[in-house]
Amino acid sequence: MDSKKICVILLKDYFAYYKEQIRYLKELAVPTGYIVDIMVVDAGKNIFSAYQHAMIKSNAKYKIYLKKRAVIVNKYFLYDVLGVFKKNIDIGLLGVRGTTQLSTDAIIENSTNLFGRLLYSDGEKEEGDFPENVKDVMLVTDDVIVTQYDLSWREDIFEGEDFIGASQSLEFKKNNYRCVVPKQNDFWVVTNKCNEIDDKEKETFLNEYSELIYPLVTILIPTFQRPKLFEIALESVLAQDYKNLDIFITDNSKDNRTEKVMQKYLRDSRIKYVHNPNLDEFGNWEMAINYNNPKAEYVNWLMDDDKFLPNKISTMIDYFLANDDVSLVTSYRKLIDINGNELPDADFSEPIAESTTKFLGETIGKNILLKQKNFIGELTTALIKKEFLNNNKLGWTGREGRYFIADFSTWLKMMTGGNLIYIREPLSCFRIHNNQSQYSLHVNLVGSICWALEIQEAANNRIFLTNDEECRKAILLWMQKTSGLLHYMSPEFIQDEKKDYENLIKIYIQMSKSLNNNYCIKFDLIDGLIEC
């Protein structure tokens, strides 16, 4: 390898650009003692192969791969590039524009954290300044790629030209080299904009590199004896355009129908399936809750009768990556019937904003308690940042015990740690049918006690409910809703649910007393019993 040689590699297929490129290359100032070779290669059907051939053929230490439309207009480009490499032997590759986090659609220009400068031939400018001499990035655009070490180009998987810079940057990072964008006082490169990418090449890129560039997301699916709906739910996960998934399915079906369905999916290494027919519903949920992949940064539950839309996870992850202060991302959800037909919005599913909006966690937590309505959505709807959970546990206080309703109590916990983004477009579907447990009187009784526990936590500690008036409103609304619930309880139901009924009555009394006691709600849940 000749450390005093620089090789500029051009693609001869594009003659008009090639002539312009050479004209500007001849005007570059060459550092003393260095030799510059210009190698023109035939791109043919595969630019990756052309670059690989050129890399092998040249013995130059420094190689400049110039995109077909790119022209180097900085006269001292070679001086600037060599200056970066000589000071940093751990830098393997540099470009003129790059991103520290690629957007989930794999289009660099759609990423929110772009650095470097690029001038387009129509006069449009891309600028992302930074104070350092070089900015470490995840990957660079392919307008110009400069290397000081040789690593093979991925001609084995790519044929087109869409991911030249992105894939080569990631190959260098896999080999522990830095990829950077140098500081430019003026534009170094002029190029033409190209906004279209090939879907097949994009799929190849995402399949190859998603684990390297995107955070791992766990999808948790508890299921019980509805294999047809479960398979629809699972297929909606596998259809996600976001690839870096960890899928855990826990099945407590008493028959093996779901187990038989699963056989054709177990070839997917992302899937882990456990069948425990001896578990009850609570035990199956505990199995899902206790699953905790330490590599996963986010978690999304999926109820086995709901489904995701194909861009759910990718859309939500992009918002997380662009907003460090967010702990929860949710969205509008469609209502569907048992056959998948779309239903009109219900009171609980109406949009909470006319467009995608970021809300303060404090504001959302306060509104959940003052309205006592789960407007954020069911567990299927929201993507959770795991670091804000209690060791991956759902719920808020940890005192809910058997009176645990997973969704709104978890949302309250998440709102103590960060803010919320509500996406106006539908990203999931909530299925309405007759077999849903949330419509039972027993679940509503349990839910009423859960709401009381959360109101108690908020009022006694002045979290979300920060003044007397807010505490009063929340307590009175709970009493009103609970009075309506008690009205529907028959003597037979009360006898069947005697323990829970008596607990609810004790709580009701304490809620009432708190109105004359500075809104301090006095009761404890010990071994499933309310003690006052």
C-alpha positions in Angstrom: 0.0 0.0 0.0 1.5 3.3 -1.1 1.0 5.9 1.6 1.9 8.7 -0.7 -0.7 7.9 -3.4 -4.3 9.0 -3.7 -6.6 7.3 -6.1 -9.8 9.0 -7.4 -12.3 6.5 -8.7 -14.9 7.6 -11.3 -17.6 5.8 -13.2 -17.2 6.1 -16.9 -20.8 5.3 -17.7 -21.9 8.8 -17.0 -19.8 10.7 -19.6 -21.2 14.2 -19.2 -20.5 14.2 -15.5 -17.2 12.3 -15.9 -15.8 15.2 -18.1 -16.9 17.8 -15.6 -15.5 15.8 -12.7 -12.1 15.5 -14.3 -12.0 19.2 -15.2 -12.3 20.1 -11.5 -10.0 17.3 -10.3 -7.2 18.7 -12.4 -7.6 22.0 -10.6 -7.1 20.5 -7.1 -3.9 21.4 -5.2 -1.8 18.3 -4.6 0.2 18.0 -1.4 3.9 17.9 -1.9 5.2 14.3 -2.3 1.9 12.8 -3.2 0.7 11.3 -6.4 -2.9 11.4 -7.6 -4.2 8.7 -9.9 -7.6 8.9 -11.6 -9.1 5.5 -12.2 -12.2 5.3 -14.5 -14.2 2.1 -14.0 -17.2 0.6 -15.8 -20.1 0.5 -13.4 -21.9 -2.0 -15.5 -24.9 -3.4 -13.6 -23.3 -3.2 -10.2 -21.5 -0.1 -8.8 -20.5 -2.1 -5.7 -18.6 -4.5 -7.9 -17.0 -1.7 -9.8 -15.8 -0.1 -6.6 -14.5 -3.4 -5.3 -12.6 -4.0 -8.6 -11.0 -0.5 -8.3 -10.1 -0.9 -4.7 -8.3 -4.2 -5.4 -6.6 -2.8 -8.5 -5.2 0.4 -6.8 -2.3 0.3 -4.3 -3.1 3.8 -3.1 -3.6 4.2 0.6 -6.2 6.9 0.2 -9.1 6.3 -2.2 -11.8 8.8 -3.2 -15.0 7.3 -4.6 -16.9 10.0 -6.5 -20.6 9.7 -7.1 -21.7 10.0 -10.8 -23.1 13.5 -10.3 -20.6 14.8 -7.7 -18.0 17.4 -8.4 -15.2 18.4 -5.9 -15.1 22.2 -5.9 -12.9 22.8 -2.9 -9.4 23.4 -4.4 -7.7 22.3 -1.2 -9.9 19.2 -0.7 -6.9 16.8 -0.7 -5.0 18.9 1.9 -8.2 18.9 4.1 -8.8 15.2 3.8 -5.2 14.2 4.5 -5.2 16.5 7.5 -8.1 14.6 9.0 -6.6 11.2 8.4 -3.1 12.0 9.6 -4.4 13.2 12.9 -6.8 10.3 13.4 -5.6 6.8 12.5 -8.9 5.4 13.9 -10.9 7.2 11.2 -11.5 4.8 8.4 -14.0 6.7 6.2 -15.2 10.3 5.7 -17.9 12.0 3.7 -19.2 15.6 3.3 -22.6 14.9 4.9 -23.8 12.3 7.3 -26.2 11.5 10.2 -25.7 10.3 13.7 -28.9 8.3 13.5 -30.5 7.1 10.2 -34.3 7.5 10.0 -36.2 4.2 10.0 -37.1 4.6 6.3 -33.3 4.3 5.6 -33.3 7.6 3.7 -30.5 9.8 5.1 -32.1 13.0 4.0 -35.1 12.2 6.2 -33.0 11.9 9.3 -33.4 14.6 11.9 -29.7 14.9 13.0 -27.8 15.6 9.8 -24.3 17.2 9.8 -22.0 18.6 7.1 -22.6 20.7 4.0 -23.7 19.9 0.5 -24.5 22.2 -2.4 -26.9 21.0 -5.2 -26.5 22.0 -8.8 -29.9 23.8 -8.6 -28.6 26.1 -5.9 -30.3 24.3 -3.0 -28.1 24.0 0.1 -27.9 21.4 2.9 -26.1 22.6 6.0 -25.6 21.1 9.4 -22.8 22.9 11.2 -21.0 21.7 14.3 -18.2 23.1 16.5 -15.7 20.3 16.2 -13.1 19.8 13.4 -14.8 16.5 12.6 -18.2 15.1 13.6 -18.5 11.4 14.2 -21.5 10.0 12.4 -23.3 6.7 11.9 -23.0 6.9 8.1 -22.3 9.3 5.3 -24.0 10.1 2.0 -22.5 8.6 -1.1 -21.7 11.9 -2.9 -18.0 11.4 -2.0 -16.5 8.7 0.1 -12.9 8.9 1.1 -11.1 6.0 2.9 -7.6 5.4 4.3 -8.1 1.7 4.7 -9.5 -0.9 2.3 -12.6 -2.9 3.3 -14.6 -5.0 0.8 -17.7 -3.5 -0.8 -20.9 -5.5 -0.3 -21.2 -6.6 -3.9 -22.6 -9.9 -2.6 -25.9 -8.3 -1.6 -26.3 -5.0 -3.4 -26.7 -4.2 -7.1 -27.9 -0.6 -7.2 -26.4 2.7 -6.1 -28.8 3.7 -3.3 -26.8 2.5 -0.3 -23.2 2.9 -1.3 -22.2 5.4 1.4 -24.5 4.0 4.0 -23.4 0.3 3.7 -19.7 1.1 3.4 -19.9 3.4 6.5 -21.5 0.6 8.5 -18.9 -1.9 7.3 -16.2 0.4 8.6 -18.0 0.8 11.9 -18.4 -3.0 12.2 -14.6 -3.2 12.0 -14.2 -0.6 14.7 -13.3 2.4 12.5 -14.7 5.8 12.9 -16.8 7.4 10.2 -16.8 11.2 10.2 -17.8 14.4 8.4 -15.1 17.1 8.5 -15.9 20.8 9.2 -16.3 22.8 6.0 -15.9 26.5 5.9 -17.3 26.5 2.4 -18.9 23.8 0.3 -16.5 21.1 -0.8 -18.9 19.2 -3.2 -21.6 20.1 -5.7 -24.0 17.3 -6.7 -27.5 16.6 -8.0 -30.3 15.5 -5.7 -31.8 12.1 -6.0 -34.8 11.4 -3.8 -35.9 8.0 -5.0 -34.6 4.7 -3.7 -35.2 1.1 -4.9 -37.6 -0.8 -2.6 -35.7 -4.1 -3.1 -32.3 -2.5 -2.2 -33.9 -0.8 0.8 -35.3 -4.2 2.1 -31.8 -5.7 1.6 -30.2 -2.8 3.5 -32.6 -3.0 6.4 -32.4 -6.8 6.7 -28.6 -6.6 6.8 -28.0 -3.6 9.1 -31.1 -3.0 11.2 -29.5 -4.7 14.3 -26.5 -2.4 14.0 -28.3 0.9 13.6 -31.7 0.8 15.3 -32.7 0.0 18.9 -34.2 -3.4 19.7 -37.9 -3.4 20.3 -39.6 -6.2 22.3 -43.1 -7.2 21.2 -45.0 -9.1 24.0 -48.1 -11.2 22.9 -50.0 -13.1 25.6 -52.6 -15.4 23.9 -55.4 -17.8 24.9 -57.4 -20.0 22.7 -58.2 -17.8 19.7 -55.6 -19.0 17.1 -57.2 -17.3 14.1 -57.2 -13.8 15.7 -53.8 -14.5 17.2 -52.3 -15.4 13.8 -53.6 -12.1 12.3 -52.0 -10.3 15.2 -48.7 -12.1 14.7 -48.7 -11.5 11.0 -49.1 -7.8 11.6 -45.9 -7.8 13.7 -44.0 -9.8 11.0 -45.2 -7.3 8.4 -43.6 -4.4 10.2 -41.1 -2.4 8.1 -39.0 -2.1 11.3 -36.8 -5.2 11.4 -35.0 -5.1 14.7 -37.7 -6.9 16.7 -37.7 -9.4 19.6 -41.0 -11.2 19.7 -42.1 -13.1 22.8 -45.4 -15.1 22.8 -46.8 -16.7 25.9 -49.7 -19.1 25.4 -51.8 -20.6 28.1 -54.3 -22.3 25.8 -55.7 -25.5 27.1 -55.6 -27.0 23.6 -52.8 -27.1 21.0 -54.4 -25.2 18.2 -52.2 -22.1 18.7 -49.1 -24.3 19.1 -49.8 -25.9 15.7 -50.2 -22.4 14.1 -46.8 -21.4 15.6 -44.9 -24.2 13.9 -44.5 -22.4 10.6 -43.3 -19.2 12.3 -40.6 -20.6 14.5 -38.0 -20.4 11.7 -37.9 -16.7 12.4 -35.1 -16.2 14.9 -36.8 -13.1 16.4 -39.6 -15.2 17.8 -39.7 -17.0 21.2 -42.8 -19.0 21.9 -43.8 -20.6 25.2 -46.9 -22.8 25.7 -48.0 -23.2 29.4 -51.5 -24.8 29.4 -51.4 -25.0 33.2 -51.2 -21.2 33.7 -54.3 -19.2 34.4 -54.9 -15.7 32.8 -53.0 -13.9 35.6 -50.1 -16.4 35.3 -49.9 -15.9 31.6 -49.7 -12.2 32.0 -47.0 -12.6 34.6 -45.0 -14.7 32.2 -45.2 -11.8 29.6 -44.4 -9.1 32.2 -41.4 -11.0 33.6 -39.9 -11.4 30.1 -37.1 -8.9 29.9 -34.6 -8.9 27.1 -31.8 -6.7 28.5 -30.8 -5.6 24.9 -34.2 -4.2 24.2 -34.7 -0.5 24.8 -38.4 -0.3 23.9 -41.4 -2.6 24.5 -44.8 -2.8 22.8 -47.6 -5.1 24.0 -49.9 -6.6 21.4 -53.2 -8.1 22.5 -54.0 -11.3 20.6 -57.2 -9.9 19.1 -55.7 -6.5 18.0 -53.2 -5.8 15.2 -50.5 -3.3 14.1 -50.4 -1.4 10.9 -47.2 -2.0 8.9 -45.4 1.3 9.8 -46.3 1.4 13.5 -43.0 0.7 15.1 -40.8 2.5 12.6 -42.9 5.7 12.9 -42.9 5.6 16.7 -39.2 4.9 16.9 -38.4 7.9 14.7 -40.2 10.1 17.2 -38.3 8.6 20.1 -35.0 9.1 18.3 -35.7 12.7 17.7 -37.0 13.5 21.2 -34.9 12.5 24.2 -37.5 13.8 26.6 -40.2 11.4 25.5 -41.1 8.2 27.5 -44.2 7.1 25.6 -45.4 7.4 22.0 -49.0 6.6 21.1 -51.3 7.2 18.2 -54.9 7.3 17.0 -56.2 3.7 16.6 -58.8 2.3 14.3 -61.7 0.3 15.8 -62.5 -2.9 13.9 -65.1 -5.7 14.4 -64.5 -9.4 14.7 -64.2 -9.7 11.0 -61.8 -6.8 10.6 -64.3 -4.3 9.3 -63.7 -0.7 10.4 -66.0 0.8 12.9 -66.8 4.4 13.7 -64.9 6.1 16.6 -66.2 5.6 20.1 -66.0 8.1 22.9 -62.7 6.5 24.2 -61.0 6.3 20.7 -61.7 9.8 19.4 -58.5 11.7 18.5 -57.0 13.9 21.2 -55.3 16.2 18.8 -55.9 17.4 15.2 -52.3 16.7 14.3 -49.3 14.9 15.8 -48.5 16.7 19.0 -46.0 16.5 21.9 -47.6 16.8 25.4 -46.0 17.4 28.7 -46.1 14.3 30.9 -47.5 16.3 33.8 -50.3 17.6 31.6 -51.2 14.1 30.4 -51.0 12.6 33.9 -53.3 15.3 35.3 -55.8 14.8 32.5 -55.9 11.0 32.9 -56.8 11.4 36.6 -59.3 14.3 36.1 -61.1 12.6 33.3 -60.6 9.0 34.4 -60.6 7.9 30.8 -57.9 6.1 28.9 -57.5 8.4 26.0 -53.9 7.3 25.4 -55.1 3.9 24.3 -54.8 0.2 25.1 -51.4 -1.6 25.6 -51.4 -2.4 21.9 -51.5 1.3 21.0 -48.4 2.6 22.7 -44.6 2.1 22.4 -42.9 2.3 25.8 -39.3 3.4 26.6 -38.3 0.6 29.0 -36.0 2.7 31.2 -39.1 4.4 32.7 -40.7 1.1 33.8 -40.3 -0.5 37.2 -37.9 -3.3 36.1 -40.0 -3.9 33.1 -43.1 -4.1 35.3 -46.4 -2.5 34.3 -48.5 -0.3 36.6 -47.6 2.8 38.6 -47.4 2.4 42.3 -46.6 -1.3 42.5 -49.4 -1.6 45.1 -52.2 -2.5 42.7 -51.8 -6.3 43.4 -54.8 -8.1 42.1 -56.5 -4.8 41.4 -54.3 -4.1 38.4 -55.5 -2.6 35.2 -52.4 -2.5 33.0 -52.9 0.4 30.6 -53.9 3.6 32.4 -51.8 2.8 35.5 -48.7 2.2 33.3 -49.4 5.4 31.4 -49.4 7.3 34.7 -46.0 5.8 35.6 -44.6 6.7 32.2 -45.8 10.3 32.6 -43.8 10.7 35.8 -40.6 10.2 33.7 -41.1 11.9 30.4 -43.4 13.4 27.9 -45.8 11.9 25.4 -46.1 12.1 21.6 -49.5 11.5 20.1 -49.5 10.6 16.4 -52.6 11.5 14.6 -52.4 8.8 11.9 -53.8 5.4 12.8 -51.0 2.9 13.6 -52.9 0.1 15.2 -56.4 -1.5 15.3 -58.4 -2.3 18.4 -60.9 -5.1 17.8 -64.3 -4.8 19.4 -66.1 -8.1 20.0 -68.3 -9.9 22.5 -65.6 -11.9 24.2 -63.6 -9.0 25.6 -63.1 -9.1 29.3 -63.1 -5.3 29.8 -66.8 -5.2 29.3 -67.5 -7.5 32.3 -68.9 -6.1 35.5 -66.1 -7.8 37.4 -63.4 -6.1 35.4 -65.1 -2.7 36.0 -65.2 -3.4 39.7 -61.5 -4.2 39.7 -60.9 -1.1 37.5 -62.7 1.1 40.0 -60.4 0.0 42.8 -57.3 0.5 40.5 -58.4 4.0 39.8 -58.8 4.7 43.5 -55.3 3.4 44.2 -53.9 5.8 41.5 -55.9 8.8 42.7 -54.7 8.1 46.3 -51.1 8.0 45.1 -51.5 11.3 43.2 -53.5 13.2 45.8 -51.5 12.1 48.9 -48.2 12.9 47.2 -49.4 15.8 45.0 -48.2 14.1 41.9 -50.3 15.3 38.9 -53.0 16.5 41.3 -51.1 19.4 42.6 -53.7 21.4 44.5 -56.9 20.9 46.5 -59.2 21.7 43.6 -57.7 19.1 41.4 -57.8 16.5 44.2 -61.4 17.3 44.9 -62.4 17.0 41.2 -60.7 13.6 40.8 -62.2 12.2 44.0 -65.7 13.4 43.2 -65.6 12.0 39.7 -64.4 8.7 41.0 -67.3 8.6 43.5 -69.8 9.5 40.8 -68.5 6.8 38.4 -68.4 4.2 41.3 -71.9 5.1 42.4 -73.1 4.3 38.8 -71.2 1.0 38.9 -72.7 0.0 42.2 -76.2 0.6 40.8 -75.7 -2.2 38.2 -74.6 -4.8 40.8 -77.2 -7.4 41.5 -77.4 -9.2 44.8 -76.1 -12.3 43.1 -73.1 -10.5 41.7 -72.4 -8.9 45.1 -72.5 -12.3 46.7 -70.2 -13.8 44.1 -67.7 -10.9 44.3 -68.1 -10.3 48.1 -64.5 -9.6 48.9 -64.0 -7.2 46.1 -67.3 -5.5 46.7 -66.5 -5.0 50.4 -63.1 -3.6 49.5 -64.8 -1.1 47.1 -67.3 0.0 49.7 -64.4 0.6 52.2 -62.6 2.7 49.7 -65.7 4.7 48.8 -66.1 5.6 52.5 -62.5 6.7 52.7 -62.8 8.7 49.5 -65.8 10.5 51.0 -64.0 11.2 54.3 -61.0 12.7 52.4 -63.2 15.5 51.1 -63.2 16.9 54.7 -59.6 15.8 55.5 -57.5 17.9 53.2 -58.0 15.3 50.5 -55.8 12.8 52.3 -57.1 9.4 51.3 -56.5 6.8 54.1 -56.6 3.2 53.2 -54.1 0.4 52.6 -54.2 -2.7 50.4 -52.7 -5.6 52.4 -52.9 -9.2 51.1 -55.8 -8.3 48.9 -57.8 -6.7 51.7 -58.5 -3.0 52.2 -57.6 -1.8 55.7 -58.5 1.7 56.8 
